[in-house]
Every structure is written in C-alpha cells, then in structure tokens.
C-alpha cells in the first residue's frame, strides 16, 4: 500500500512538472524558428502523452548511463574470454603471471600468494591424475572454508575433473543424496566433518568410493587426530607430490565444460546440483566485479562458506579472475567481523542479510567504525535495517546483488537505493531478457491473455521474475542441474511468443516508477531462513520418518522484526501420540539448524482440497498466532527440545526480544 501511494504521488508530481514545462515549450514553439518548433512540438507531444515515462527517464539518466558503461566493459571482457575459450584454470594462470607474489588469500595469520595457489593446485591436479581421474569425472568436496578449499577444486579443474561442493551442514539422507546425484568418483573430506561422512560411509552407493581426508596444520598438531577408516591422508600425500606442468591438460579444457556443482534447495525436495560451467563461473564473478566497481587493489573480507555461490564464486572469483586479495574466515563470527576487517585492512566486505542483522544486534564496540571499508555488497539486506546498518558501522556504500546459483535472472542495485535488489534501465524495460509477469498468487502459475501469452506487470504490481534463455550468451544461458528433470521444471515455454523459453526464478518482485525492484516472496515449496533456502518437502520427509505419522506439512511463517520465514510443521495427530522428545532428537540428528522447524502445530486433520492436496496457504496465514489457533503449538527451545509455546515466548517473538 505504501508503495502504491508513493507511485501515485510521483505520478501527480510528474504531471504537474510537465504541465508547467509544456506551457513553457508552447511559448517557444510560437517563435519563428520552424525547425525548433517541430522539434519542441515533438518533445511536447511525447511529454503530454506519457509524462510519467519522461519523468522516470530524466531521474534515471545518471544511474543508467554509469551502469551501461560498466556493463559494456563487462561484456567486452567476457567476449574476449569466450573467443579464447579459456577455462578458469587458464585464466588464473595468466592472472598469476602478472603478480605471482601478491597475496591471493589471507586467513588467520598466514597468506597464500597467487604463485602459492598455482603451485598447490598443480600438485592437486597431478596427484589425482596419477590416481586415474579423468576429464568429466566428479569428486565431492566436503570441507570447511580455507584457501586450500579453492586450490582443491581449481587443481581438479586443471585435469577436467568436476568438483561437487557439498554443503557442510548436510548429514544423513541429504548428504548421501548429494554424493549420489553428482555421480562422485571420490570424496575429499575435512577432518572436522568426518563424523557426518562416517554415518553414511557403509551405504551401498558410496562404500566403494575412495576417501581422501584433508587436515590443516592446526589439526595435525592435535594428538587426537585420527583418520577415517580406509581414508587416505591427502595432506601428507600432497606434501610428497611433485607439481607437474599441466599445460597440456588445461589446453584440452573448454570454457563451456562443467567446472563444479553447487547445491541449491528447490521445490522438489532434496538438494539439487546446479551445473556451473567455466563460462558461468566467469560471468558471475565478472558481472559482480564490474557492476559494483571492485578494483584490483581491493582487499575483500569474506566470512561466508565457500560451497555457496556468494562466497565461493562471486567473491573468490574476484581473486582468481581479477587479481583482488580475499581475506577468509572459516566460520562467520559476530565478535570478530570488524576485528578481521581492521586486521586485514579490508576495503570491501561481502554480506548476506542475516549477517547484517547479527552484526547490528551486537553491543556497540570501538572497532565498529575503525575499519577502512568503502563498500559492502551481497544480498538480502532488508530495507528496515539498511540505513541503520550503514550509519552505525559507517559504510559509505552498500550494493545489492540478486540472482540464483543456476538462473539467468540477475539484478544489481548499485545506486544505494534502500531496500531495492536491483533495477532495469528505463529504455530497456520491455525489451531486455528480464521481465516480471503476473501470476496466480495461490498457485504460482502465470496468468495468460486470450492469445495464451503471459502479461507483464506494471509498476506497483507484484509478479514473478523470469529471464529469457539464450544459450549463445553467458548472461542469458541456463545450464540447469545435473538432474535433467529438475532443470525442465524451472522453464516456462511460450511466454511472450510461440517457441520462446524463460527461466522461472520462483521469486515474486514488485517494481516502482524508476524501475527499481523489491523482493516480496518466494513461490513454490521453499522459504528462506538464516540465509539458507529450506525445502519443505525435505523437512516433511524427515519428520514423517521420525514419528511415523501419516501426514505432515511444512511451511514458512513470518516473525515480526526477523528477516525471512521460520519453519513451521503441522502434524496430523488426532490422538496426540507424538513423542516430542523423540521428535526433537530425530530432527537434530537429520537436519541442519537452519532447516529445523521453529514451531510445530498438532492438528486433528490437515485441511485439504477436493483433490486431497494439503492447503499450505491457509496454514501459512494462521502463522503461529496462539490467540487464533486452538490446536496445541510447540516451540523449539534453545536446548533443542520442542515444548508447548508459552505466552512469554509468544510475546518475545512478537516484540523482537526472543533472541533469534
């Protein structure tokens, strides 16, 4: 409603402005200069016909010109790289030659120069080549963030081997699924994550796979360090490995070859392996670097996990492709964030929305403003805390990047526009490959006109964000998932004309008069919590297995003052036989913290449609309102146990003092 009022206000102002201007031009037109009269007459006609468009164009000229220049530089660079058909390994080699002794990665009290990364990754490629791995094979990498993480997948890529970057929060069935769907030929596991792998090691599908265990110097000095059963000590093996010249192998790799799989939760349940080609990796990092004007001498602080697109592609790629220095932390820490920025002399830092909220909720400290950051960039910083965050921590500029791991529907907000995830230039509104279309809010299905084609949204209308697919260009290509069936489900056909194909982002956006876009919600069966996408079907399957009930439905609910949606499970249990102690233990054992439902609702019967589909929307509207819901409500306490939701807990959730 506020947005619509703002739009109406701007439209009225635009009309008043151009009415006055029109009067002035009319006075000029009556002069004797015929050519000027014709020109001004044409301009006047345009203004009177569409004053809002002219108003918007006038107010976005600077924004669109600067961004157009940056995009032109990006396009030229990508074109040159595509002509050379260079893989990421080849690009990094050329980058390394320019400044071999420059710091590539910083972490704790050590650094790896560009030459160090080149040498280490050559050892990795040489070693696994000697083990019989060949171009097109896949190796799963289950490891916490550190410079060697990048060296491992980069070294594997030098011999054409694909790396499956496994989410370190996964365990049990999701972890097994991720290993299987990538058709992994081997597993590299960090010592810190051997327990999760050991739980599924004897499963028929992976028990024959070789396991290479990596440990850093700190772990190796621990007297209690043990190798997994039958695991190979990769750290020791690499110490004894001579780095071969892999130029011949690298020359056989193409920019369209698969580089890695990055897992993303979607609407089909278990994690999907999104295909990242060398070309796709190059585009994502180059687009981010050029659009937000990252410089080669920037030191970028990255506390995000390296199995994510944000931390492992957008940020790390700025070093591999463009020569920046990246400062890493294995796990995000509120108390160390600004200390690290000061320690590493960082000039830029990457964020996700939840990270900013955690920092803002921490007590004020002197180091909050003692850093040298000129820029923070990332995604998910909500409008409610944007200005407060920038002011408290003295951040001159915040850029928002929007996009999915696998998709071609990407936006960027490089204008410091509070709350916007990006914009589309005014002159390209209806011709660019990015569009927002009307959909049925309940089903998520596109609304089509009498001819069967989709309908573009007007400013102020919420709609589905889509991107036209053109495989000939990096910016519009869609490589999909390892599972072809999952890829097809993300496509929309015959959108604006017969035969066209668009990528369905699954996100609902709303645009304003200046073509800034704002995130509203997600369609399908996923919701976002603690910076992670949660698949409701995956959680439903695990809960059903734990308690053995016939039906369970999981959905996201909004909590005041909190970004994203918290998980809530509705369990059909008319006799109230659920053992919540057992449920608590089972959920903790099978789901990472971000995927565990915060609420459980026990129902006599879950509402269904006439075709027996459970009505999630009705339950979502109820939320966790204990004054409205008569069913028993349970809440996940800090000790990991579900107990009845109390009035005190409910009030704390409502006023933002629950400590989430």
C-alpha positions as CSV (number, residue, x, y, z in Angstrom):
1,X,0.0,0.0,0.0
2,X,2.8,2.4,0.9
3,X,4.5,1.7,-2.4
4,X,1.3,2.4,-4.4
5,X,0.8,5.7,-2.5
6,X,4.4,6.7,-3.4
7,X,3.7,5.8,-7.0
8,X,0.6,7.9,-7.1
9,X,2.4,10.8,-5.5
10,X,5.2,10.6,-8.1
11,X,2.7,10.4,-10.9
12,X,0.9,13.6,-9.7
13,X,4.2,15.4,-9.4
14,X,5.3,14.2,-12.8
15,X,2.0,15.6,-14.4
16,X,2.4,18.9,-12.6
17,X,6.0,19.2,-13.7
18,X,5.4,18.5,-17.3
19,X,2.3,20.7,-17.4
20,X,4.4,23.7,-16.4
21,X,7.2,22.6,-18.8
22,X,4.7,22.1,-21.5
23,X,3.5,25.7,-21.2
24,X,7.0,27.0,-21.5
25,X,7.7,24.9,-24.6
26,X,4.4,26.1,-26.1
27,X,5.6,29.7,-25.8
28,X,8.8,28.8,-27.6
29,X,7.0,26.9,-30.4
30,X,5.2,30.1,-31.5
31,X,8.6,31.6,-32.3
32,X,9.5,31.9,-36.0
33,X,12.1,29.1,-36.0
34,X,10.3,26.3,-37.8
35,X,12.8,23.5,-37.2
36,X,12.9,24.3,-33.5
37,X,9.1,24.5,-33.4
38,X,8.9,21.0,-35.0
39,X,11.4,19.6,-32.5
40,X,9.9,21.1,-29.5
41,X,6.5,20.2,-30.7
42,X,7.5,16.5,-30.9
43,X,9.0,16.6,-27.4
44,X,5.9,18.3,-26.1
45,X,3.7,15.6,-27.7
46,X,5.8,12.9,-26.0
47,X,5.6,14.5,-22.6
48,X,1.9,15.1,-22.8
49,X,1.3,11.5,-23.9
50,X,3.5,9.9,-21.3
51,X,4.7,12.3,-18.7
52,X,5.5,9.6,-16.2
53,X,7.9,7.9,-18.6
54,X,9.7,11.1,-19.3
55,X,9.9,11.9,-15.5
56,X,11.3,8.5,-14.9
57,X,13.8,8.7,-17.7
58,X,15.0,12.1,-16.5
59,X,15.6,10.8,-13.0
60,X,17.4,7.7,-14.1
61,X,19.7,9.0,-16.8
62,X,22.7,9.1,-14.5
63,X,22.1,5.7,-13.0
64,X,21.6,4.0,-16.3
65,X,24.5,5.7,-18.0
66,X,27.0,4.7,-15.4
67,X,25.7,1.2,-15.2
68,X,25.6,1.0,-19.0
69,X,29.3,1.9,-19.1
70,X,30.2,-0.8,-16.5
71,X,28.1,-3.4,-18.3
72,X,29.8,-2.5,-21.6
73,X,33.3,-3.2,-20.0
74,X,32.0,-6.4,-18.6
75,X,30.6,-7.5,-22.0
76,X,33.8,-6.8,-23.8
77,X,35.9,-8.7,-21.3
78,X,33.5,-11.7,-21.4
79,X,33.6,-11.6,-25.3
80,X,37.4,-11.7,-25.3
81,X,37.5,-14.6,-22.9
82,X,34.8,-16.5,-24.8
83,X,36.8,-16.1,-28.1
84,X,39.8,-17.5,-26.4
85,X,37.7,-20.3,-24.9
86,X,39.8,-20.3,-21.8
87,X,38.8,-22.3,-18.7
88,X,39.1,-20.9,-15.2
89,X,42.4,-22.6,-14.7
90,X,43.8,-21.0,-17.8
91,X,42.5,-17.6,-16.8
92,X,44.1,-17.9,-13.3
93,X,47.4,-18.9,-14.8
94,X,47.5,-15.7,-16.8
95,X,46.5,-13.7,-13.8
96,X,49.2,-15.3,-11.7
97,X,51.9,-14.3,-14.2
98,X,51.0,-10.6,-13.6
99,X,51.6,-10.6,-9.9
100,X,52.9,-14.0,-8.6
101,X,54.0,-12.7,-5.2
102,X,50.8,-10.7,-4.4
103,X,48.6,-12.1,-1.6
104,X,45.7,-14.1,-3.1
105,X,44.2,-15.4,0.1
106,X,44.6,-14.3,3.7
107,X,43.4,-16.3,6.7
108,X,44.3,-16.1,10.4
109,X,48.0,-15.3,10.5
110,X,49.0,-16.7,7.1
111,X,48.7,-16.0,3.4
112,X,48.8,-17.8,0.1
113,X,50.2,-15.8,-2.8
114,X,49.0,-16.3,-6.4
115,X,52.1,-18.4,-7.0
116,X,51.3,-20.5,-3.9
117,X,47.8,-21.2,-5.2
118,X,49.2,-22.1,-8.6
119,X,51.7,-24.5,-7.2
120,X,49.4,-26.1,-4.7
121,X,46.6,-26.6,-7.3
122,X,49.2,-28.1,-9.7
123,X,50.0,-30.6,-7.0
124,X,46.3,-31.4,-6.6
125,X,45.8,-31.9,-10.3
126,X,49.0,-34.0,-10.7
127,X,48.1,-36.2,-7.7
128,X,44.5,-37.0,-8.8
129,X,45.7,-37.5,-12.4
130,X,48.0,-40.2,-11.0
131,X,45.0,-41.8,-9.3
132,X,43.3,-42.3,-12.6
133,X,40.8,-39.5,-12.5
134,X,40.0,-38.1,-16.0
135,X,38.1,-35.3,-17.7
136,X,34.4,-35.4,-16.9
137,X,34.8,-37.4,-13.6
138,X,33.4,-35.8,-10.4
139,X,34.9,-35.5,-6.9
140,X,32.9,-34.5,-3.9
141,X,34.5,-31.8,-1.7
142,X,33.2,-31.7,1.9
143,X,35.4,-29.2,3.7
144,X,35.2,-26.0,5.7
145,X,36.4,-22.8,4.2
146,X,40.1,-22.2,3.9
147,X,42.5,-21.3,1.0
148,X,43.2,-24.9,0.2
149,X,39.5,-25.4,-0.5
150,X,39.8,-23.3,-3.6
151,X,43.1,-24.9,-4.5
152,X,41.5,-28.3,-4.4
153,X,38.7,-27.6,-6.9
154,X,41.0,-25.4,-9.0
155,X,43.6,-28.2,-9.2
156,X,40.9,-30.8,-10.1
157,X,39.6,-28.5,-12.9
158,X,43.1,-28.4,-14.4
159,X,42.6,-32.0,-15.4
160,X,39.0,-31.5,-16.4
161,X,37.5,-33.0,-13.2
162,X,34.3,-31.6,-11.8
163,X,34.0,-30.7,-8.1
164,X,30.8,-31.2,-6.2
165,X,30.8,-28.6,-3.5
166,X,28.9,-30.2,-0.6
167,X,27.1,-28.0,2.0
168,X,28.9,-28.7,5.2
169,X,25.6,-28.6,7.1
170,X,24.3,-31.7,5.3
171,X,24.1,-35.0,7.0
172,X,22.3,-38.4,6.7
173,X,19.9,-38.6,3.7
174,X,20.6,-35.2,2.2
175,X,24.4,-35.8,2.3
176,X,24.0,-39.2,0.8
177,X,21.7,-37.8,-1.9
178,X,24.2,-35.0,-2.8
179,X,27.0,-37.6,-3.2
180,X,24.9,-39.8,-5.4
181,X,23.3,-37.2,-7.7
182,X,26.8,-35.9,-8.7
183,X,27.9,-39.4,-9.5
184,X,31.1,-38.8,-7.4
185,X,34.1,-41.0,-8.1
186,X,35.9,-40.0,-4.9
187,X,35.3,-37.9,-1.7
188,X,37.6,-35.3,-0.2
189,X,36.6,-34.7,3.4
190,X,37.9,-32.3,6.0
191,X,38.9,-33.8,9.4
192,X,36.3,-31.6,11.0
193,X,33.5,-33.3,9.0
194,X,34.5,-36.9,9.2
195,X,31.7,-37.8,11.6
196,X,29.0,-36.8,9.2
197,X,30.5,-38.9,6.4
198,X,31.2,-41.9,8.7
199,X,27.4,-42.1,9.5
200,X,26.7,-43.0,5.9
201,X,30.0,-44.5,4.8
202,X,28.7,-48.1,4.7
203,X,25.8,-47.2,2.4
204,X,25.8,-49.4,-0.7
205,X,26.1,-46.4,-3.1
206,X,29.2,-44.9,-1.7
207,X,31.1,-47.5,0.4
208,X,33.4,-48.3,-2.5
209,X,34.4,-44.7,-3.2
210,X,37.9,-43.7,-2.1
211,X,38.0,-41.1,0.7
212,X,40.8,-38.5,0.9
213,X,41.0,-36.8,4.3
214,X,42.3,-33.3,4.5
215,X,43.7,-31.7,7.7
216,X,45.4,-28.4,8.2
217,X,48.5,-27.9,10.4
218,X,46.4,-27.0,13.4
219,X,44.5,-30.2,13.2
220,X,47.7,-32.2,12.6
221,X,49.3,-31.0,15.7
222,X,46.3,-32.3,17.7
223,X,47.4,-35.6,19.4
224,X,43.8,-36.9,18.9
225,X,43.8,-36.6,15.2
226,X,42.5,-39.9,13.6
227,X,41.9,-40.8,10.1
228,X,38.6,-42.3,9.0
229,X,38.6,-46.0,8.4
230,X,40.3,-46.7,4.9
231,X,40.8,-42.9,4.4
232,X,43.9,-41.6,2.6
233,X,45.8,-38.8,4.3
234,X,45.6,-36.3,1.5
235,X,47.6,-33.6,3.3
236,X,50.6,-35.9,3.6
237,X,50.2,-37.2,0.0
238,X,50.3,-33.7,-1.4
239,X,53.4,-32.8,0.6
240,X,55.2,-35.6,-1.2
241,X,53.7,-34.8,-4.6
242,X,55.8,-33.0,-7.3
243,X,53.8,-30.3,-9.2
244,X,53.7,-31.4,-12.8
245,X,53.3,-29.0,-15.7
246,X,49.6,-29.4,-16.5
247,X,49.6,-27.1,-19.6
248,X,48.6,-29.9,-21.9
249,X,45.7,-31.0,-19.7
250,X,44.5,-27.4,-19.3
251,X,44.6,-26.7,-23.0
252,X,42.1,-29.5,-23.5
253,X,39.6,-27.9,-21.2
254,X,36.9,-25.6,-22.7
255,X,35.1,-22.6,-21.3
256,X,31.8,-24.5,-21.7
257,X,33.0,-27.5,-19.7
258,X,31.4,-28.3,-16.3
259,X,33.5,-26.8,-13.6
260,X,31.6,-27.6,-10.4
261,X,28.2,-28.5,-8.9
262,X,26.7,-26.1,-6.3
263,X,23.7,-27.4,-4.4
264,X,20.6,-25.4,-4.1
265,X,17.3,-26.3,-2.4
266,X,14.3,-26.0,-4.7
267,X,10.7,-27.1,-4.8
268,X,11.3,-30.8,-5.4
269,X,12.7,-31.8,-2.0
270,X,16.3,-32.9,-1.7
271,X,19.2,-30.6,-2.7
272,X,19.7,-30.2,-6.5
273,X,23.2,-30.0,-8.1
274,X,23.3,-26.8,-10.1
275,X,25.7,-27.0,-13.0
276,X,28.4,-24.3,-13.0
277,X,30.4,-24.3,-16.2
278,X,33.7,-22.4,-16.5
279,X,31.7,-19.8,-18.6
280,X,29.0,-19.5,-15.9
281,X,31.6,-19.0,-13.1
282,X,33.4,-16.4,-15.2
283,X,30.2,-14.5,-15.9
284,X,29.0,-14.5,-12.2
285,X,32.3,-13.1,-10.9
286,X,32.9,-10.7,-13.7
287,X,29.4,-9.3,-13.6
288,X,29.7,-8.6,-9.9
289,X,33.2,-7.2,-10.2
290,X,32.4,-4.7,-13.0
291,X,28.9,-3.7,-11.9
292,X,29.9,-2.8,-8.4
293,X,33.3,-1.4,-9.5
294,X,35.6,-3.6,-7.5
295,X,39.2,-2.7,-8.0
296,X,42.3,-4.9,-8.4
297,X,43.9,-3.4,-5.3
298,X,40.8,-4.1,-3.1
299,X,41.1,-6.5,-0.2
300,X,37.7,-8.2,0.3
301,X,36.7,-9.8,3.5
302,X,34.7,-12.9,3.0
303,X,33.3,-14.8,6.1
304,X,30.8,-16.8,4.0
305,X,31.0,-20.5,3.3
306,X,32.9,-21.4,0.1
307,X,30.3,-24.0,-1.0
308,X,27.9,-21.1,-1.6
309,X,27.7,-19.1,-4.8
310,X,28.1,-15.9,-2.8
311,X,31.3,-16.8,-1.0
312,X,32.8,-19.4,-3.3
313,X,32.1,-17.8,-6.7
314,X,31.2,-14.2,-6.6
315,X,33.9,-13.3,-4.0
316,X,36.6,-15.9,-4.6
317,X,36.4,-15.3,-8.3
318,X,37.4,-11.7,-7.8
319,X,40.8,-13.0,-6.9
320,X,41.1,-15.8,-9.5
321,X,39.9,-13.7,-12.4
322,X,40.6,-10.1,-11.5
323,X,43.5,-10.2,-9.1
324,X,42.0,-9.0,-5.8
325,X,43.0,-10.2,-2.4
326,X,40.4,-12.2,-0.4
327,X,40.5,-12.4,3.4
328,X,38.8,-15.6,4.6
329,X,37.3,-16.8,7.9
330,X,36.3,-20.5,8.3
331,X,33.1,-19.6,10.1
332,X,31.3,-16.3,10.4
333,X,31.8,-14.6,13.8
334,X,29.9,-11.5,15.0
335,X,32.6,-10.6,17.6
336,X,35.4,-11.0,15.0
337,X,33.8,-9.4,11.9
338,X,35.1,-5.9,12.3
339,X,38.3,-7.0,14.0
340,X,39.1,-9.0,10.9
341,X,38.3,-6.1,8.6
342,X,40.7,-4.0,10.6
343,X,43.4,-6.7,10.8
344,X,43.4,-7.4,7.1
345,X,43.0,-3.8,6.0
346,X,39.9,-4.8,4.1
347,X,38.4,-2.2,1.7
348,X,35.3,-4.2,0.8
349,X,33.3,-6.9,2.5
350,X,30.6,-9.4,1.4
351,X,27.4,-10.0,3.3
352,X,24.1,-11.8,3.4
353,X,21.1,-10.2,5.0
354,X,21.2,-12.3,8.2
355,X,24.8,-11.5,8.7
356,X,24.0,-7.8,8.8
357,X,21.2,-8.3,11.3
358,X,23.5,-10.3,13.6
359,X,26.1,-7.5,13.5
360,X,23.5,-4.9,14.2
361,X,22.2,-6.7,17.2
362,X,25.6,-7.0,18.8
363,X,26.7,-4.5,21.5
364,X,28.5,-1.4,20.2
365,X,32.3,-1.7,20.2
366,X,35.0,0.8,19.3
367,X,36.1,-1.2,16.3
368,X,32.6,-0.9,14.7
369,X,33.9,2.2,12.8
370,X,37.7,1.7,12.9
371,X,37.7,-0.2,9.6
372,X,38.6,1.0,6.1
373,X,35.6,-0.4,4.2
374,X,34.4,1.7,1.3
375,X,31.9,-0.8,0.2
376,X,29.8,-3.8,1.4
377,X,27.9,-5.9,-1.2
378,X,25.8,-9.0,-1.1
379,X,22.1,-9.9,-1.0
380,X,19.2,-10.0,1.4
381,X,19.8,-6.8,3.4
382,X,16.2,-5.8,4.3
383,X,15.1,-2.2,4.0
384,X,14.1,-2.0,7.7
385,X,17.7,-2.1,8.8
386,X,19.6,-0.9,5.8
387,X,20.0,2.8,6.8
388,X,20.6,1.9,10.5
389,X,23.3,-0.6,9.5
390,X,25.1,1.8,7.2
391,X,25.0,4.7,9.7
392,X,26.1,2.7,12.8
393,X,29.1,1.0,11.0
394,X,29.9,3.9,8.8
395,X,29.6,2.1,5.5
396,X,29.7,4.6,2.6
397,X,28.1,2.4,0.0
398,X,26.0,-0.8,0.0
399,X,25.4,-2.7,-3.2
400,X,22.8,-5.5,-3.5
401,X,23.3,-8.4,-5.9
402,X,20.3,-10.5,-6.8
403,X,20.4,-13.9,-8.5
404,X,20.3,-17.6,-8.1
405,X,23.1,-20.1,-8.4
406,X,21.7,-21.7,-11.6
407,X,19.5,-19.0,-13.0
408,X,19.9,-16.2,-15.6
409,X,17.6,-13.8,-13.9
410,X,20.0,-11.4,-12.2
411,X,19.8,-7.8,-10.9
412,X,22.1,-5.4,-9.1
413,X,21.4,-2.3,-7.1
414,X,24.4,-0.1,-7.5
415,X,22.7,3.2,-6.6
416,X,22.4,2.8,-2.8
417,X,18.6,2.6,-3.2
418,X,17.4,1.4,0.2
419,X,15.7,-1.9,0.0
420,X,16.0,-2.5,-3.7
421,X,17.5,-5.7,-5.1
422,X,18.3,-4.0,-8.4
423,X,16.9,-2.2,-11.4
424,X,16.3,-2.4,-15.1
425,X,17.2,0.6,-17.3
426,X,14.0,2.6,-18.2
427,X,14.7,2.3,-22.0
428,X,15.1,-1.5,-21.8
429,X,12.0,-2.2,-19.7
430,X,10.1,-4.2,-22.3
431,X,13.0,-5.4,-24.5
432,X,15.6,-6.8,-22.0
433,X,15.6,-10.6,-21.3
434,X,14.5,-9.9,-17.7
435,X,10.7,-9.5,-17.1
436,X,8.2,-9.6,-14.3
437,X,4.9,-11.3,-15.2
438,X,1.5,-11.7,-13.5
439,X,0.8,-14.9,-11.7
440,X,-1.9,-16.5,-9.6
441,X,-0.7,-15.8,-6.0
442,X,-2.1,-19.1,-4.7
443,X,-0.8,-21.5,-7.3
444,X,2.2,-19.5,-8.6
445,X,1.1,-20.2,-12.2
446,X,1.4,-17.5,-14.8
447,X,-1.7,-15.6,-15.9
448,X,-2.1,-15.6,-19.6
449,X,-4.1,-13.4,-22.0
450,X,-6.6,-14.5,-24.6
451,X,-3.8,-15.4,-27.0
452,X,-2.2,-17.7,-24.4
453,X,0.8,-15.4,-23.6
454,X,2.0,-14.0,-20.3
455,X,1.3,-10.5,-19.1
456,X,3.9,-8.0,-18.0
457,X,3.4,-6.3,-14.6
458,X,3.0,-2.6,-14.3
459,X,4.8,-0.6,-11.7
460,X,3.3,-1.4,-8.3
461,X,2.1,-4.9,-9.3
462,X,3.8,-7.9,-7.7
463,X,4.8,-10.6,-10.2
464,X,7.1,-13.5,-11.0
465,X,10.6,-12.7,-12.1
466,X,11.8,-14.5,-15.2
467,X,14.7,-14.4,-17.6
468,X,14.7,-15.3,-21.3
469,X,17.1,-18.2,-22.2
470,X,19.6,-17.8,-25.0
471,X,22.4,-20.5,-24.8
472,X,24.7,-18.4,-27.2
473,X,25.4,-15.8,-24.5
474,X,26.8,-16.2,-21.0
475,X,24.4,-13.7,-19.5
476,X,21.3,-15.5,-20.8
477,X,22.4,-19.1,-20.7
478,X,20.8,-21.7,-18.4
479,X,23.0,-24.8,-17.6
480,X,20.4,-26.3,-15.3
481,X,21.0,-29.1,-12.9
482,X,22.7,-32.5,-13.0
483,X,19.2,-33.9,-13.0
484,X,17.6,-33.0,-16.3
485,X,14.1,-33.5,-15.0
486,X,14.7,-30.8,-12.3
487,X,16.0,-28.5,-15.0
488,X,12.9,-28.8,-17.1
489,X,10.7,-27.8,-14.1
490,X,12.4,-24.4,-14.0
491,X,11.4,-23.5,-17.5
492,X,8.4,-21.5,-18.9
493,X,7.5,-22.0,-22.5
494,X,5.6,-19.7,-25.0
495,X,5.8,-16.8,-22.6
496,X,5.6,-13.7,-25.0
497,X,5.7,-15.5,-28.3
498,X,5.5,-19.1,-29.6
499,X,8.7,-21.0,-29.0
500,X,10.4,-18.8,-26.5
501,X,11.7,-20.2,-23.2
502,X,12.2,-18.4,-19.9
503,X,13.9,-19.3,-16.6
504,X,11.4,-19.3,-13.7
505,X,13.2,-17.7,-10.7
506,X,10.5,-18.6,-8.3
507,X,10.7,-15.1,-6.8
508,X,8.0,-12.5,-6.6
509,X,9.1,-8.9,-7.2
510,X,7.5,-5.5,-7.3
511,X,8.8,-2.6,-9.3
512,X,8.4,1.2,-8.9
513,X,8.3,4.1,-11.4
514,X,12.0,4.3,-11.7
515,X,12.3,0.5,-12.4
516,X,13.8,-0.4,-9.1
517,X,12.7,-3.8,-8.0
518,X,12.0,-5.1,-4.5
519,X,11.8,-8.7,-3.3
520,X,8.3,-9.7,-2.0
521,X,8.2,-13.5,-1.6
522,X,9.1,-16.9,-3.0
523,X,6.7,-19.2,-4.9
524,X,6.8,-23.0,-4.6
525,X,7.7,-25.1,-1.6
526,X,10.8,-23.2,-0.3
527,X,11.3,-20.5,2.2
528,X,14.4,-18.6,3.3
529,X,15.6,-18.7,6.9
530,X,19.0,-17.7,8.3
531,X,20.4,-17.0,4.8
532,X,19.5,-20.5,3.5
533,X,16.8,-21.8,1.3
534,X,14.8,-24.5,3.1
535,X,13.0,-27.2,1.1
536,X,9.7,-28.0,2.8
537,X,9.4,-31.4,1.1
538,X,12.8,-32.5,2.5
539,X,11.8,-31.5,6.1
540,X,8.4,-33.1,5.7
541,X,10.0,-36.4,4.7
542,X,12.4,-36.5,7.6
543,X,9.6,-35.6,10.2
544,X,7.4,-38.3,8.7
545,X,10.2,-40.9,9.0
546,X,10.9,-39.8,12.6
547,X,7.4,-40.0,14.0
548,X,5.7,-42.4,11.5
549,X,2.6,-40.3,11.1
550,X,0.5,-40.4,8.0
551,X,0.6,-36.7,7.1
552,X,2.9,-33.7,7.9
553,X,3.1,-30.4,6.1
554,X,5.9,-27.8,6.5
555,X,5.8,-24.1,5.5
556,X,7.3,-20.8,6.4
557,X,5.8,-18.2,8.7
558,X,6.8,-14.6,9.3
559,X,8.0,-13.4,12.6
560,X,8.0,-9.7,13.3
561,X,11.4,-7.9,13.1
562,X,13.0,-11.0,11.6
563,X,14.2,-11.5,8.0
564,X,12.9,-14.5,6.1
565,X,10.4,-17.1,7.3
566,X,10.8,-19.5,10.1
567,X,9.8,-23.2,9.6
568,X,6.6,-24.5,11.0
569,X,5.4,-28.1,10.8
570,X,1.7,-29.1,11.0
571,X,1.3,-32.7,12.1
572,X,-1.9,-34.6,11.7
573,X,-2.2,-36.5,15.1
574,X,-5.8,-36.7,16.3
575,X,-4.9,-38.8,19.3
576,X,-1.9,-36.7,20.3
577,X,0.6,-39.6,20.4
578,X,3.6,-37.6,19.2
579,X,6.6,-38.1,21.4
580,X,8.3,-34.6,21.3
581,X,11.4,-35.8,22.9
582,X,11.9,-38.4,20.2
583,X,10.9,-35.8,17.5
584,X,13.5,-33.3,18.9
585,X,16.3,-35.9,18.8
586,X,15.4,-37.1,15.3
587,X,15.2,-33.6,13.8
588,X,18.6,-32.6,15.4
589,X,20.2,-35.7,14.0
590,X,18.9,-35.3,10.5
591,X,18.6,-31.6,9.7
592,X,21.0,-28.6,9.9
593,X,20.0,-25.8,12.3
594,X,18.5,-23.5,9.7
595,X,16.2,-26.3,8.4
596,X,14.7,-27.3,11.8
597,X,11.1,-26.0,12.2
598,X,10.8,-23.4,14.9
599,X,7.2,-24.3,15.5
600,X,5.1,-27.5,15.5
601,X,1.3,-27.4,15.3
602,X,-0.6,-30.6,16.2
603,X,-3.9,-30.9,14.3
604,X,-6.8,-33.4,14.2
605,X,-6.9,-33.0,10.5
606,X,-4.9,-31.0,8.0
607,X,-7.1,-29.1,5.6
608,X,-7.1,-30.5,2.0
609,X,-8.6,-29.6,-1.4
610,X,-11.1,-31.8,-3.2
611,X,-8.1,-33.4,-4.9
612,X,-6.6,-34.3,-1.5
613,X,-3.8,-31.7,-1.7
614,X,-2.9,-30.2,1.7
615,X,-3.7,-26.5,1.9
616,X,-0.4,-24.9,3.0
617,X,-1.6,-21.3,2.3
618,X,-4.4,-21.5,4.9
619,X,-1.9,-22.7,7.5
620,X,0.6,-20.0,6.5
621,X,-2.0,-17.3,7.0
622,X,-2.6,-18.6,10.6
623,X,1.1,-18.4,11.3
624,X,1.9,-19.1,15.0
625,X,-0.9,-16.9,16.4
626,X,-1.7,-18.6,19.7
627,X,-4.7,-16.3,20.2
628,X,-6.2,-17.5,16.9
629,X,-5.1,-21.2,16.8
630,X,-6.8,-23.6,19.1
631,X,-4.5,-26.5,18.2
632,X,-1.5,-27.3,20.5
633,X,1.5,-25.3,19.5
634,X,5.1,-26.3,20.3
635,X,8.2,-24.2,20.1
636,X,11.9,-25.2,19.6
637,X,13.8,-24.1,22.7
638,X,17.4,-23.2,22.9
639,X,18.3,-26.7,24.2
640,X,16.9,-28.3,21.0
641,X,13.7,-29.6,22.6
642,X,10.1,-28.9,21.5
643,X,7.9,-27.7,24.3
644,X,4.4,-26.0,24.4
645,X,4.7,-22.4,23.3
646,X,4.2,-20.1,26.3
647,X,2.7,-16.7,26.5
648,X,6.1,-15.2,27.5
649,X,7.8,-16.8,24.4
650,X,5.0,-15.6,22.2
651,X,5.2,-12.0,23.4
652,X,9.0,-12.1,23.0
653,X,8.6,-13.3,19.4
654,X,6.1,-10.5,18.7
655,X,8.2,-7.7,20.1
656,X,11.6,-8.9,18.7
657,X,13.2,-9.9,22.0
658,X,13.3,-13.7,21.5
659,X,17.0,-13.7,20.6
660,X,16.6,-15.5,17.3
